[in-house]
Amino acid sequence: MIMRSKSLNIIDSNEYTNLYKKLSYRGWRKNEPLDSTKLISNPLSLKQSVELLVENRIVMDISADIYRVYNKLLPNFLIEKLCNLEEGYLDELNDRYPNLISLNKERIRRA
C-alpha cells in the first residue's frame, strides 16, 4: 500500500520513508497485524468435492486418474494431504469398492 501510494505520487519520499520506518518499529514487516490472533481455516471445498465424486462413484482411483491424465504418479497419502482428506481415506476405497478399482486399473493399462 505504501509503495503503491508512492508510485501514484500520493505521498512524497519523506512520507514514504517515515511510513516504512513505522512499519519496522511496530514489527509489522515480519508479521501482519492480526496474524497471531486470527486462525487459519482448513480448506473444505476440495475435500467436499473429492468426497462427492467418490460417493457418487464418478472417480474411484484418483491416483490412477492423475497418472493417466498428467503422467505423474502421486501416492495416496500425498493426495489425501493436499485435499485435506482423512488419513487412509483413499486406501479405504480399495476395501469398499475392490472390483470397480481393479476394472479401472485394467482400463488404464490397456489405454
C-alpha positions as CSV (number, residue, x, y, z in Angstrom):
1,M,0.0,0.0,0.0
2,I,2.9,2.4,0.8
3,M,4.7,1.6,-2.4
4,R,1.5,1.9,-4.4
5,S,0.9,5.3,-2.8
6,K,4.4,6.4,-3.7
7,S,4.1,5.2,-7.3
8,L,0.8,7.2,-7.6
9,N,2.5,10.3,-6.2
10,I,0.1,10.4,-3.3
11,I,2.9,10.6,-0.8
12,D,6.4,12.0,-1.2
13,S,9.7,10.4,-0.5
14,N,9.9,11.6,3.1
15,E,6.4,10.2,4.0
16,Y,7.4,7.0,2.2
17,T,10.5,6.6,4.3
18,N,8.6,7.5,7.5
19,L,5.9,5.0,6.9
20,Y,8.4,2.2,6.3
21,K,10.2,3.1,9.5
22,K,6.9,3.0,11.4
23,L,6.2,-0.4,9.9
24,S,9.6,-1.7,11.0
25,Y,9.3,-0.2,14.5
26,R,5.9,-1.9,15.1
27,G,7.2,-5.2,13.8
28,W,4.7,-5.3,11.0
29,R,7.2,-6.0,8.3
30,K,7.7,-9.5,9.8
31,N,4.1,-10.3,10.6
32,E,0.8,-8.8,9.6
33,P,-1.1,-7.1,12.5
34,L,-3.7,-9.8,13.1
35,D,-1.8,-12.9,12.0
36,S,-1.3,-14.1,15.6
37,T,-4.9,-13.8,16.6
38,K,-6.8,-15.0,13.5
39,L,-6.8,-18.8,13.0
40,I,-6.2,-20.2,9.5
41,S,-9.2,-22.2,8.3
42,N,-8.7,-25.6,6.7
43,P,-9.8,-25.8,3.0
44,L,-13.2,-27.5,2.7
45,S,-14.2,-27.2,-1.0
46,L,-11.6,-29.6,-2.4
47,K,-12.3,-32.2,0.3
48,Q,-16.0,-32.0,-0.2
49,S,-15.7,-32.2,-4.0
50,V,-13.4,-35.3,-3.8
51,E,-15.8,-37.0,-1.3
52,L,-18.8,-36.2,-3.6
53,L,-17.1,-37.7,-6.6
54,V,-16.2,-40.8,-4.7
55,E,-19.6,-41.2,-3.0
56,N,-21.3,-41.0,-6.4
57,R,-18.8,-43.4,-7.9
58,I,-17.6,-40.9,-10.6
59,V,-14.0,-41.2,-9.6
60,M,-12.7,-44.3,-7.9
61,D,-8.9,-44.3,-8.1
62,I,-7.7,-40.7,-8.0
63,S,-4.0,-41.6,-8.2
64,A,-4.5,-43.7,-11.4
65,D,-6.6,-40.9,-13.0
66,I,-3.9,-38.4,-12.2
67,Y,-1.3,-40.7,-13.7
68,R,-3.4,-41.3,-16.8
69,V,-4.1,-37.6,-17.5
70,Y,-0.8,-36.0,-16.3
71,N,1.6,-38.9,-16.4
72,K,2.6,-38.2,-12.8
73,L,2.3,-40.9,-10.1
74,L,1.2,-39.4,-6.7
75,P,0.9,-41.6,-3.6
76,N,-2.4,-41.7,-1.9
77,F,-1.1,-40.1,1.3
78,L,0.1,-37.1,-0.7
79,I,-3.3,-36.7,-2.4
80,E,-5.0,-37.0,1.0
81,K,-2.8,-34.3,2.5
82,L,-3.3,-31.9,-0.5
83,C,-7.1,-32.5,-0.5
84,N,-7.4,-32.3,3.4
85,L,-8.9,-35.8,3.5
86,E,-8.6,-38.1,6.5
87,E,-5.5,-40.2,6.6
88,G,-6.2,-43.5,4.8
89,Y,-9.4,-42.3,3.1
90,L,-8.2,-43.3,-0.4
91,D,-6.8,-46.6,0.9
92,E,-10.3,-47.4,2.3
93,L,-11.7,-47.1,-1.3
94,N,-9.9,-50.3,-2.2
95,D,-11.7,-52.1,0.6
96,R,-15.1,-50.6,-0.2
97,Y,-15.1,-51.0,-4.0
98,P,-12.4,-53.5,-4.9
99,N,-14.0,-54.6,-8.2
100,L,-14.5,-51.1,-9.6
101,I,-11.0,-50.1,-8.9
102,S,-9.4,-53.2,-10.4
103,L,-11.6,-52.6,-13.6
104,N,-10.4,-49.0,-13.8
105,K,-6.8,-50.1,-13.5
106,E,-7.2,-52.7,-16.3
107,R,-8.8,-50.0,-18.5
108,I,-5.8,-47.7,-17.8
109,R,-3.3,-50.4,-18.6
110,R,-5.0,-51.0,-22.0
111,A,-5.1,-47.3,-22.9
